[in-house]
């Protein structure tokens, strides 16, 4: 993974893991790599990996069982919320780009109707 310099690494890794959860690559309840394995996988500091899991747990994305490991949440509502959050981000970006090109909301809706009406 190539990291952007303007966004903290731990947030970028969390976003990558969120995307894997949304896509189903990391199913509900699946075991996540240990902090050490995560650090190796993303080529990051082990302390950063530990922070990632701590942040994910506070976000409700994961839970830890002492002595067993860290797991993806089993709460499908959390995943639904993640999907809604991601959809909103995509729509917002899409809207900003097209209105920035001078399209009105009605024109954007017509373009979408044309695209999906195929």
C-alpha positions in Angstrom: 0.0 0.0 0.0 1.3 3.4 -0.9 0.6 6.0 1.8 -0.4 9.6 1.2 1.8 12.1 3.1 -1.1 14.4 4.1 -3.2 11.7 6.0 -1.9 9.8 9.1 -0.9 6.3 8.2 -3.1 4.7 10.9 -6.2 6.3 9.3 -5.2 5.1 5.8 -4.8 1.5 7.1 -8.2 1.7 8.9 -9.8 2.9 5.6 -8.2 0.0 3.8 -9.5 -2.5 6.4 -12.9 -0.8 6.3 -13.0 -1.3 2.5 -12.1 -5.0 2.9 -14.9 -5.4 5.4 -17.4 -3.7 3.1 -16.3 -5.8 0.2 -16.6 -9.0 2.2 -12.9 -9.8 2.0 -12.9 -9.7 5.8 -16.3 -11.2 6.7 -18.1 -10.5 10.0 -16.4 -12.3 12.9 -13.3 -13.1 11.0 -10.0 -13.1 12.8 -7.7 -10.2 12.0 -3.9 -10.5 11.9 -2.0 -9.9 15.1 -0.6 -6.4 15.6 2.8 -7.7 14.6 1.5 -9.4 11.5 -0.4 -6.2 10.6 2.8 -4.2 11.0 4.6 -6.5 8.6 1.7 -6.6 6.1 1.5 -2.8 5.8 5.2 -2.2 6.6 4.4 0.1 9.5 5.6 0.5 13.1 4.2 -2.1 15.5 2.9 0.7 17.7 1.0 2.1 14.8 -0.6 -1.3 14.2 -1.6 -1.5 17.9 -3.2 2.0 17.6 -5.1 0.9 14.5 -6.7 -1.9 16.4 -7.4 0.3 19.4 -9.1 2.9 17.1 -11.1 0.2 15.3 -12.3 -1.2 18.6 -13.4 2.3 19.7 -15.3 2.7 16.4 -17.1 -0.6 16.9 -15.4 -2.2 13.9 -13.6 -4.9 15.9 -13.3 -6.6 19.2 -10.5 -8.3 21.1 -10.6 -11.5 23.0 -7.7 -11.6 25.4 -5.2 -14.3 24.5 -7.1 -15.2 21.3 -6.9 -12.2 19.0 -8.8 -9.3 17.3 -11.9 -10.0 15.2 -14.1 -8.1 12.8 -17.3 -7.1 14.5 -20.2 -9.5 14.2 -22.7 -6.6 14.2 -24.1 -6.3 10.7 -25.6 -2.9 11.6 -22.0 -1.5 11.9 -21.3 -2.8 8.3 -24.5 -1.3 7.0 -23.4 2.1 8.6 -20.0 1.7 6.9 -21.6 1.1 3.6 -23.9 4.2 4.0 -20.9 6.3 5.0 -19.0 5.2 2.0 -21.9 5.7 -0.4 -22.4 9.3 1.0 -18.6 10.0 0.4 -18.9 8.7 -3.2 -22.0 10.7 -3.9 -20.6 13.9 -2.4 -17.4 13.6 -4.4 -19.4 12.8 -7.6 -21.7 15.8 -7.0 -18.7 18.1 -6.3 -16.9 17.0 -9.5 -19.9 17.4 -11.8 -21.2 20.6 -10.3 -17.6 21.8 -10.6 -17.8 21.1 -14.3 -20.9 23.3 -14.5 -23.7 20.6 -14.5 -26.9 21.4 -12.6 -28.5 18.8 -10.3 -31.2 18.2 -12.9 -28.6 17.6 -15.6 -26.7 15.2 -13.3 -30.0 13.3 -12.7 -30.6 13.1 -16.5 -27.0 11.8 -17.1 -27.6 9.1 -14.4 -30.9 8.1 -16.0 -29.2 7.9 -19.4 -26.4 5.8 -18.0 -28.5 3.4 -16.1 -31.2 3.3 -18.7 -28.9 1.5 -21.1 
